[in-house]
């Protein structure tokens, strides 16, 4: 690995900003100082005052590998991720085949080891018939265990109360829950079809997958976790009402935590007329009031981390009628630039954004030596360049396999100028370094 010296940066770390230099050797940060003199490096970068952040650790992506090469792979989506400031990702189990066996898990690790430019980890899936395997998992071998407690596809919907009781009682590591109440969703859809016919518009999506459907499922998950002492992480909150289920206290004092995703912070139901199926996702993007409540909750400890839930589908699929179009958005390439709009608008301090995208994710998933700017830690770094005039997303090539983005109509006031993954330059001056190789994340539990 080459050595890297970054000079004249504005370091953002652990609630503070300071000016300084940072030196990397053999993949790790070996020195941080106000000025590093007498040192040379293979690569030297003058940051010229740019923010230097720990790379984003994305706890929820769907890279579609294996099973859907037309939508994405570890090769394509990891390259889009590093362009968006993501240095590590944790991939979800609903691939084809689903990650429901140790064989499938090993196959995904092998695939990422040969093709991912970002660091990688994997969540294990739950079905109605693999609980023995889940209960016997080594907690250090998986990022977490994912359960779909609501409408999903394939064999991964788990809504039998007896199976859920056993899962919450026996899961050996952190349990991640997608929470939507299937009977409520089905009833809402039937009522709307009766009123308006079969050809519903995309704007019906948050009415079908409404706040009540989310709350009924997430409140059940929280209740189960409290009764069984489960380490529960509820994914992609979308409603103000659900926030009441969580505690405003430090992460180390919690057994139950929550994630919010960037699209639920940046879009609301006023965007459906323009974007339609392009922002169709599960759970649905909801009202402006919900969006604003989620933003406010990030300023406290109610919401612990920000993820992407990157879930690419082809452009052709998204052009289908609403009822036939799949749910999911490609987001990783614009993750940090999009979130930095909240900083530019003074909704979030930059230190809070770094905490929720890096520090807290590493802490929550027990990832050692990552997520912070600290000497001895792996050098997962991002330099952020201010763009006072804004950069048009439409003028940039799309690196995700699907070839489109819901942000095409936007301009971002920051860009990712450099991404360093485990000490290797992965992205610099709008160019990818294909020789970069991400490393397997470790989980110390």
C-alpha positions as CSV (number, residue, x, y, z in Angstrom):
1,X,0.0,0.0,0.0
2,X,1.2,3.5,-0.8
3,X,1.6,6.2,1.9
4,X,-0.7,9.2,1.7
5,X,-0.1,12.6,3.3
6,X,-3.0,15.0,3.4
7,X,-2.1,18.6,4.2
8,X,-4.1,21.7,5.1
9,X,-7.4,20.0,5.8
10,X,-10.2,20.9,8.0
11,X,-10.6,17.7,10.1
12,X,-14.1,16.9,11.4
13,X,-14.0,14.3,14.1
14,X,-15.7,13.5,17.4
15,X,-17.7,16.7,17.7
16,X,-14.8,19.0,16.7
17,X,-13.4,20.8,13.7
18,X,-9.7,21.6,13.5
19,X,-7.1,22.4,10.9
20,X,-4.3,20.0,10.4
21,X,-2.4,17.3,8.4
22,X,-2.9,13.5,8.4
23,X,-0.4,10.8,7.4
24,X,-1.3,7.3,6.3
25,X,1.0,4.4,6.0
26,X,0.3,0.6,5.4
27,X,-3.4,1.4,5.3
28,X,-3.6,3.1,8.7
29,X,-3.5,6.6,10.1
30,X,-0.1,7.0,11.7
31,X,-0.1,10.7,12.5
32,X,-2.5,13.6,13.0
33,X,-1.1,17.0,13.8
34,X,-1.6,20.7,13.1
35,X,1.4,20.4,10.8
36,X,3.4,17.3,9.8
37,X,7.0,18.2,8.9
38,X,9.9,16.1,7.8
39,X,7.7,13.3,6.4
40,X,7.3,12.2,2.8
41,X,4.6,10.0,1.2
42,X,4.0,8.3,-2.1
43,X,0.9,10.5,-2.6
44,X,0.6,14.0,-1.2
45,X,-2.7,16.0,-1.4
46,X,-3.1,19.6,-0.5
47,X,-6.6,19.8,0.8
48,X,-6.6,23.6,0.7
49,X,-9.1,23.8,3.6
50,X,-11.5,21.1,2.4
51,X,-13.3,19.1,5.1
52,X,-11.6,15.8,5.9
53,X,-14.1,13.3,7.3
54,X,-14.0,9.6,8.2
55,X,-15.7,7.8,5.4
56,X,-19.4,7.0,5.6
57,X,-20.2,3.5,6.8
58,X,-23.5,2.5,5.1
59,X,-25.3,0.0,7.2
60,X,-27.9,-0.9,4.6
61,X,-27.4,-1.4,0.9
62,X,-28.8,-3.8,-1.7
63,X,-26.0,-4.3,-4.2
64,X,-28.0,-7.1,-6.1
65,X,-25.1,-9.5,-6.1
66,X,-25.7,-12.4,-6.8
67,X,-28.7,-12.6,-9.0
68,X,-29.4,-9.3,-10.8
69,X,-26.4,-8.2,-12.8
70,X,-28.6,-5.8,-14.8
71,X,-29.3,-3.9,-11.6
72,X,-26.0,-4.0,-9.8
73,X,-23.0,-6.0,-8.5
74,X,-20.2,-5.5,-6.0
75,X,-18.1,-4.3,-8.8
76,X,-20.4,-1.5,-10.1
77,X,-22.1,-0.5,-6.9
78,X,-19.0,-0.3,-4.7
79,X,-17.5,2.1,-7.3
80,X,-20.5,4.3,-7.2
81,X,-20.3,4.1,-3.3
82,X,-16.7,5.4,-3.1
83,X,-17.6,8.2,-5.5
84,X,-20.3,9.2,-3.0
85,X,-18.0,9.1,0.1
86,X,-18.9,5.7,1.3
87,X,-15.9,3.7,2.3
88,X,-17.7,0.7,3.9
89,X,-21.0,-1.0,3.3
90,X,-23.2,-3.7,4.8
91,X,-25.2,-5.6,2.2
92,X,-28.7,-6.9,2.8
93,X,-29.6,-10.6,2.4
94,X,-32.5,-10.4,-0.1
95,X,-30.4,-11.4,-3.1
96,X,-30.9,-14.4,-5.4
97,X,-30.2,-16.8,-3.8
98,X,-31.1,-15.1,-0.5
99,X,-28.4,-15.1,2.2
100,X,-30.2,-17.7,4.3
101,X,-27.4,-20.3,4.5
102,X,-23.7,-20.2,5.5
103,X,-23.0,-21.3,1.9
104,X,-24.7,-18.3,0.5
105,X,-22.9,-16.0,3.0
106,X,-19.5,-17.5,2.0
107,X,-20.3,-16.9,-1.7
108,X,-21.1,-13.2,-1.2
109,X,-17.9,-12.7,0.8
110,X,-15.9,-14.4,-2.0
111,X,-17.6,-12.2,-4.6
112,X,-16.9,-9.0,-2.7
113,X,-13.3,-10.0,-2.0
114,X,-12.5,-10.1,-5.7
115,X,-14.4,-7.1,-6.9
116,X,-15.3,-4.5,-4.3
117,X,-13.3,-1.3,-4.0
118,X,-15.1,-0.5,-0.7
119,X,-14.9,-2.4,2.6
120,X,-17.7,-4.8,3.0
121,X,-19.8,-6.8,5.5
122,X,-23.0,-8.8,5.2
123,X,-26.3,-9.2,7.0
124,X,-27.8,-12.7,7.3
125,X,-31.4,-13.2,6.4
126,X,-34.3,-14.8,8.3
127,X,-37.0,-17.0,6.8
128,X,-39.7,-19.2,8.4
129,X,-37.4,-22.3,8.2
130,X,-33.8,-21.2,9.0
131,X,-34.1,-20.3,12.7
132,X,-31.7,-23.1,13.7
133,X,-29.0,-21.6,11.5
134,X,-29.7,-18.1,12.7
135,X,-29.5,-19.1,16.4
136,X,-26.1,-20.9,15.8
137,X,-24.5,-18.0,13.9
138,X,-21.1,-16.7,15.0
139,X,-21.8,-13.0,15.8
140,X,-18.4,-12.1,14.5
141,X,-19.1,-13.5,11.0
142,X,-22.1,-11.3,10.1
143,X,-22.8,-7.6,10.4
144,X,-26.3,-8.4,11.7
145,X,-29.4,-10.5,11.2
146,X,-32.2,-9.0,9.0
147,X,-35.9,-9.7,9.4
148,X,-38.6,-8.5,7.1
149,X,-41.6,-8.0,9.5
150,X,-43.8,-6.8,6.7
151,X,-44.6,-6.9,3.1
152,X,-41.6,-8.3,1.1
153,X,-40.9,-10.6,-1.7
154,X,-39.8,-14.2,-1.9
155,X,-39.4,-16.3,1.2
156,X,-38.1,-13.7,3.6
157,X,-41.4,-12.3,5.0
158,X,-41.6,-13.4,8.6
159,X,-45.0,-12.6,10.2
160,X,-45.8,-15.7,12.2
161,X,-45.9,-14.6,15.9
162,X,-44.4,-17.9,17.1
163,X,-41.5,-17.6,14.8
164,X,-40.9,-14.0,15.7
165,X,-41.0,-14.8,19.4
166,X,-38.3,-17.5,18.9
167,X,-36.2,-15.2,16.7
168,X,-36.2,-12.3,19.2
169,X,-35.4,-14.7,22.0
170,X,-32.6,-16.6,20.3
171,X,-30.9,-14.3,17.8
172,X,-27.2,-14.2,18.8
173,X,-26.4,-10.7,17.6
174,X,-27.9,-7.4,16.5
175,X,-31.3,-7.9,14.8
176,X,-32.3,-5.5,12.1
177,X,-36.0,-5.1,11.3
178,X,-37.9,-3.8,8.3
179,X,-41.2,-2.9,9.9
180,X,-44.4,-2.6,7.9
181,X,-47.7,-4.3,8.8
182,X,-48.8,-6.4,5.8
183,X,-52.5,-6.7,6.5
184,X,-52.8,-2.9,6.9
185,X,-51.0,-2.4,3.5
186,X,-53.2,-4.9,1.8
187,X,-56.4,-3.3,3.2
188,X,-55.2,0.2,2.3
189,X,-54.5,-0.9,-1.3
190,X,-57.9,-2.6,-1.6
191,X,-59.7,0.5,-0.4
192,X,-57.9,2.8,-2.8
193,X,-58.5,0.5,-5.7
194,X,-62.2,0.4,-4.8
195,X,-62.3,4.2,-4.8
196,X,-60.1,5.0,-7.8
197,X,-59.8,1.9,-9.8
198,X,-56.7,-0.2,-10.7
199,X,-54.6,2.5,-12.2
200,X,-53.3,4.2,-9.0
201,X,-50.6,6.9,-9.3
202,X,-47.3,6.8,-7.5
203,X,-48.7,9.4,-5.1
204,X,-50.8,6.6,-3.6
205,X,-47.8,4.8,-2.3
206,X,-47.6,6.7,1.1
207,X,-51.3,6.2,1.5
208,X,-51.0,2.5,1.0
209,X,-47.8,2.1,3.1
210,X,-48.9,4.7,5.6
211,X,-47.8,5.8,9.0
212,X,-50.2,3.3,10.7
213,X,-48.8,0.4,8.8
214,X,-45.3,1.4,9.9
215,X,-46.2,2.1,13.5
216,X,-48.1,-1.2,14.0
217,X,-45.1,-3.2,12.9
218,X,-42.3,-1.1,14.6
219,X,-44.2,-1.0,17.9
220,X,-44.5,-4.8,17.8
221,X,-40.8,-5.1,17.1
222,X,-39.9,-2.8,20.0
223,X,-42.3,-4.7,22.3
224,X,-40.7,-8.0,21.4
225,X,-37.2,-6.7,21.9
226,X,-38.1,-5.3,25.4
227,X,-39.6,-8.6,26.5
228,X,-36.7,-10.7,25.2
229,X,-33.8,-8.3,25.8
230,X,-33.0,-8.4,22.1
231,X,-30.4,-6.0,20.6
232,X,-32.8,-4.5,18.1
233,X,-32.1,-2.0,15.3
234,X,-35.1,-0.7,13.4
235,X,-34.3,0.3,9.9
236,X,-35.4,3.3,7.8
237,X,-37.9,5.1,10.0
238,X,-40.2,7.3,8.0
239,X,-42.8,8.8,10.4
240,X,-42.9,11.3,13.3
241,X,-45.2,8.9,15.2
242,X,-42.6,6.1,15.3
243,X,-40.0,8.4,17.0
244,X,-41.9,8.0,20.3
245,X,-40.8,4.4,20.4
246,X,-37.2,5.3,20.9
247,X,-35.1,6.8,23.7
248,X,-33.1,10.0,23.6
249,X,-30.0,8.8,25.3
250,X,-26.4,7.8,24.3
251,X,-25.9,4.8,22.1
252,X,-23.9,2.9,24.7
253,X,-27.0,3.0,27.0
254,X,-29.4,1.5,24.4
255,X,-30.6,-1.9,23.5
256,X,-33.0,-0.6,20.9
257,X,-31.7,1.8,18.1
258,X,-33.0,3.3,14.9
259,X,-31.8,4.3,11.5
260,X,-33.1,6.9,9.1
261,X,-32.2,6.9,5.4
262,X,-31.1,9.8,3.3
263,X,-34.1,9.8,0.9
264,X,-36.5,10.1,3.8
265,X,-34.6,13.2,4.9
266,X,-34.4,14.8,1.4
267,X,-37.7,14.0,-0.3
268,X,-41.4,14.2,0.8
269,X,-44.8,13.5,-0.7
270,X,-44.7,16.7,-2.7
271,X,-42.1,15.1,-4.9
272,X,-44.3,12.3,-6.2
273,X,-45.9,14.4,-9.0
274,X,-42.5,15.1,-10.5
275,X,-40.6,12.0,-9.7
276,X,-43.3,9.3,-9.6
277,X,-42.0,5.8,-9.4
278,X,-38.4,7.0,-9.2
279,X,-39.0,7.6,-5.5
280,X,-41.2,4.6,-4.9
281,X,-39.6,2.7,-2.1
282,X,-40.5,0.7,1.0
283,X,-41.3,2.1,3.5
284,X,-42.7,5.0,1.5
285,X,-41.5,8.6,1.5
286,X,-44.2,10.4,3.5
287,X,-45.2,13.9,4.4
288,X,-43.1,17.1,4.9
289,X,-44.1,17.0,8.6
290,X,-42.7,13.5,8.9
291,X,-39.5,14.5,7.0
292,X,-39.0,17.5,9.3
293,X,-39.5,15.4,12.4
294,X,-36.9,13.0,11.2
295,X,-34.4,15.8,10.6
296,X,-35.1,17.2,14.0
297,X,-34.6,13.8,15.7
298,X,-31.1,13.6,14.2
299,X,-30.1,16.5,16.4
300,X,-30.9,14.3,19.5
301,X,-30.1,10.7,20.2
302,X,-33.6,9.5,19.0
303,X,-32.1,8.5,15.7
304,X,-28.7,6.8,15.8
305,X,-27.4,6.4,12.3
306,X,-28.1,7.4,8.7
307,X,-28.0,4.8,5.9
308,X,-28.8,4.8,2.2
309,X,-31.0,1.7,1.6
310,X,-29.5,1.8,-1.9
311,X,-31.7,-0.4,-4.0
312,X,-31.2,-0.1,-7.7
313,X,-33.7,-1.1,-10.4
314,X,-33.6,-0.6,-14.1
315,X,-35.0,2.5,-15.8
316,X,-37.3,0.3,-17.8
317,X,-38.8,-1.3,-14.7
318,X,-39.4,2.2,-13.1
319,X,-41.3,3.2,-16.3
320,X,-44.0,0.6,-15.7
321,X,-47.4,1.5,-14.2
322,X,-47.2,2.2,-10.4
323,X,-48.6,-1.2,-9.3
324,X,-46.0,-3.0,-11.5
325,X,-42.9,-0.8,-10.8
326,X,-40.5,-2.2,-8.2
327,X,-39.6,-0.3,-5.0
328,X,-36.1,1.1,-4.4
329,X,-33.8,3.9,-5.3
330,X,-30.1,4.0,-6.3
331,X,-28.5,6.4,-3.8
332,X,-24.9,5.6,-2.9
333,X,-23.1,7.7,-5.6
334,X,-24.6,10.8,-4.1
335,X,-24.9,9.9,-0.5
336,X,-22.6,12.4,1.2
337,X,-23.2,15.3,-1.3
338,X,-26.9,14.9,-0.8
339,X,-26.7,14.8,3.0
340,X,-24.4,17.8,2.9
341,X,-27.3,19.8,1.6
342,X,-28.7,19.6,5.1
343,X,-25.4,21.1,6.4
344,X,-25.5,23.8,3.8
345,X,-29.1,24.6,4.8
346,X,-28.0,24.7,8.5
347,X,-30.4,21.8,9.3
348,X,-27.5,19.7,10.7
349,X,-24.0,20.6,11.9
350,X,-21.3,18.8,10.0
351,X,-20.2,17.2,13.3
352,X,-23.6,15.6,13.7
353,X,-23.6,14.3,10.2
354,X,-20.2,12.7,10.7
355,X,-21.4,11.2,14.0
356,X,-24.5,9.6,12.4
357,X,-22.8,8.4,9.2
358,X,-19.4,7.2,10.6
359,X,-18.8,7.2,14.4
360,X,-22.1,5.8,15.5
361,X,-22.3,3.2,12.8
362,X,-18.9,1.8,13.8
363,X,-20.0,1.8,17.5
364,X,-23.4,0.2,16.8
365,X,-22.0,-2.7,14.8
366,X,-18.9,-3.1,16.9
367,X,-16.5,-2.4,14.0
368,X,-13.0,-2.0,15.4
369,X,-10.5,0.7,14.2
370,X,-12.9,2.4,11.7
371,X,-15.3,5.3,11.7
372,X,-13.0,7.9,13.3
373,X,-10.0,10.0,12.5
374,X,-7.7,8.4,15.1
375,X,-4.0,7.4,15.0
376,X,-3.8,3.6,14.6
377,X,-7.2,3.4,12.9
378,X,-7.7,2.3,9.3
379,X,-7.5,5.2,6.9
380,X,-11.1,5.4,5.6
381,X,-11.2,9.0,4.6
382,X,-13.2,11.5,2.5
383,X,-12.2,15.0,1.4
384,X,-15.2,17.3,0.7
385,X,-14.9,20.2,-1.7
386,X,-17.2,23.2,-1.4
387,X,-19.0,24.0,-4.6
388,X,-20.4,27.5,-4.1
389,X,-22.2,27.6,-7.5
390,X,-23.5,24.1,-7.1
391,X,-22.7,21.0,-9.2
392,X,-25.5,19.7,-11.5
393,X,-26.0,16.0,-10.9
394,X,-27.3,15.7,-14.5
395,X,-23.8,16.6,-15.8
396,X,-22.1,13.7,-14.0
397,X,-21.8,10.1,-15.3
398,X,-23.8,7.6,-13.3
399,X,-21.6,4.7,-12.0
400,X,-24.4,2.5,-10.7
401,X,-25.3,-0.3,-13.1
402,X,-28.9,0.9,-13.4
403,X,-27.7,4.2,-14.9
404,X,-30.1,6.7,-13.3
405,X,-30.5,8.7,-10.1
406,X,-33.5,10.4,-8.4
407,X,-31.3,13.5,-7.9
408,X,-30.9,14.2,-11.6
409,X,-32.8,17.5,-11.3
410,X,-30.7,18.8,-8.3
411,X,-27.5,20.7,-7.8
412,X,-25.3,19.9,-4.8
413,X,-23.1,22.5,-3.0
414,X,-20.4,20.0,-2.0
415,X,-18.6,17.2,-3.9
416,X,-16.4,14.3,-3.0
417,X,-12.9,15.2,-4.2
418,X,-11.1,12.2,-2.7
419,X,-12.0,8.9,-1.1
420,X,-9.4,6.7,0.7
421,X,-10.4,3.1,1.5
422,X,-8.2,1.2,4.0
423,X,-5.3,3.5,3.0
424,X,-5.8,3.3,-0.8
425,X,-6.9,6.1,-3.1
426,X,-10.2,4.8,-4.4
427,X,-11.6,8.1,-5.9
428,X,-9.7,11.3,-6.7
429,X,-10.5,14.2,-9.0
430,X,-13.5,12.5,-10.5
431,X,-11.6,9.3,-11.3
432,X,-11.8,5.8,-10.0
433,X,-8.8,3.7,-9.0
434,X,-9.7,0.2,-10.1
435,X,-6.7,-1.3,-8.3
436,X,-8.2,-0.4,-4.9
437,X,-9.4,-3.4,-3.0
438,X,-11.8,-3.1,-0.1
439,X,-11.3,-5.3,3.0
440,X,-13.7,-7.4,5.0
441,X,-15.2,-5.6,8.0
442,X,-14.5,-7.2,11.3
443,X,-17.2,-7.3,14.0
444,X,-15.8,-7.5,17.6
445,X,-18.7,-8.9,19.7
